[in-house]
């Protein structure tokens, strides 16, 4: 899919893919950390099963309907970015972010 003759396009594609992978893995790790705090095994089993089902469905969609899968990935990436911005605002409000000192 990526033109091997154009290194700039390759770098852009790899950076976008790496960024999306980082966001996906960070979200999964955060969800896993929250679920692992519960003492009962039902939530862990349910989350693992849901992860497997969503992964299989996403792979099927990516192979059969690549444009729809790309659209879904873009929407999910936008949701992740929005949630990160929201989390940043909440943490600043919670911990009382200081204003930077004015330069003289």
Protein Blocks (a to p, Z undefined) as FASTA:
>chain_A
ZZfklmklmmmmmmmmmmmmmmmmmmmmmmmmmmmmpmbfklmmmmmmmmmmmmmmmmmm
mmmmmmlmmmmmmmmmmmmmmmmmmmmmmmmmmnopadddddZZ
